[in-house]
Amino acid sequence: MREIKRYKLRKNAEFRIVYKRGKSFSNKYLVLYVKRNGKNINRIGMSVSKKVGKSVVRNRVRRLIRESYRLNSLDLQNGYDIIVLARNSSKDCNYSTIEKSLMELFKKAGLHK
């Protein structure tokens, strides 16, 4: 199996550019911001607010989002900066709910192949 290099958005300035110039899509559990980056890779960033819960809950939601992106990343178009924000309602979700929600947003954004 080939190894896929993962790229992340980490800096505040990178997040602000995507928020300001990107398009947003949302549903009950997640909000997705998407912006073309002019490269042949996708870079992903996540944000889970303290409103979602304490650190254990926030980290669990983050892990669920990261895993659902990882398993479905080969089905996405390349060349985008992606930010996923978790809404308060996502704290009670299981993996399949988060995955369906994320894939729905990718289809709305036109990123799904």
C-alpha positions in Angstrom: 0.0 0.0 0.0 1.3 3.4 -0.9 1.9 6.0 1.8 0.0 9.2 1.6 1.6 12.3 3.0 -0.7 14.4 5.1 -0.6 18.1 5.2 -2.2 20.3 7.9 -3.2 23.9 8.3 -1.6 25.0 11.6 -1.0 28.8 11.6 -3.6 31.3 12.5 -2.8 33.3 9.3 -3.6 30.2 7.2 -6.9 29.7 8.9 -7.8 33.4 8.5 -7.2 33.3 4.8 -9.5 30.3 4.4 -12.2 31.9 6.6 -12.0 35.2 4.7 -11.7 34.0 1.1 -13.1 30.5 1.2 -16.7 29.3 0.8 -18.5 27.7 3.7 -20.9 24.8 3.8 -22.7 23.6 6.9 -25.1 21.0 8.4 -26.3 20.0 11.8 -22.9 18.7 13.1 -20.1 20.4 11.1 -19.1 23.5 9.2 -16.8 23.2 6.3 -14.7 26.0 4.8 -13.0 25.4 1.4 -10.5 27.4 -0.6 -8.4 26.5 -3.6 -4.7 26.5 -2.7 -3.1 26.2 -6.2 -1.1 23.1 -5.2 -1.7 19.5 -5.9 -2.4 18.6 -2.3 -5.2 19.1 0.2 -4.4 20.7 3.5 -6.8 20.2 6.4 -7.3 22.1 9.6 -9.8 21.4 12.5 -11.3 23.6 15.1 -13.3 22.3 18.0 -14.5 25.0 20.4 -14.6 24.8 24.2 -18.4 25.1 23.8 -18.4 21.5 22.6 -17.1 20.2 25.9 -14.1 19.5 28.0 -10.8 18.4 26.5 -11.7 14.7 26.4 -14.8 15.3 24.4 -13.1 17.8 22.1 -10.3 15.4 21.4 -12.7 12.6 20.7 -14.6 14.7 18.2 -11.3 15.8 16.6 -10.2 12.1 16.3 -13.5 11.1 14.7 -13.2 13.9 12.1 -9.6 13.2 11.4 -10.3 9.5 10.9 -13.3 10.0 8.6 -11.2 12.4 6.5 -8.3 10.0 6.3 -10.4 7.1 5.2 -12.2 9.1 2.5 -9.4 11.4 1.3 -8.6 9.4 -1.8 -12.2 10.1 -3.0 -11.6 13.9 -2.9 -10.3 16.3 -5.5 -6.8 17.7 -4.8 -5.8 21.3 -4.5 -7.8 22.7 -1.6 -7.4 24.1 1.9 -10.1 22.6 4.1 -11.2 23.7 7.6 -13.7 21.6 9.5 -15.4 23.2 12.5 -17.3 21.0 15.0 -20.7 22.3 16.2 -21.9 21.8 19.7 -24.3 19.0 18.6 -21.3 16.9 17.4 -20.3 15.9 20.9 -22.9 13.1 21.2 -22.2 11.7 17.7 -20.7 8.4 16.8 -18.2 7.7 14.0 -20.8 6.9 11.3 -22.7 10.1 12.0 -19.6 12.3 11.7 -18.5 10.5 8.6 -21.9 10.9 6.8 -22.0 14.5 7.9 -18.5 15.2 6.5 -19.1 13.4 3.2 -22.4 15.3 2.8 -20.4 18.6 3.2 -17.7 17.4 0.7 -20.5 16.7 -1.8 -22.1 20.1 -1.2 -18.7 21.7 -1.8 -18.2 19.7 -5.0 -15.0 18.1 -3.7 -16.2 14.5 -4.0 -15.0 12.8 -7.2 
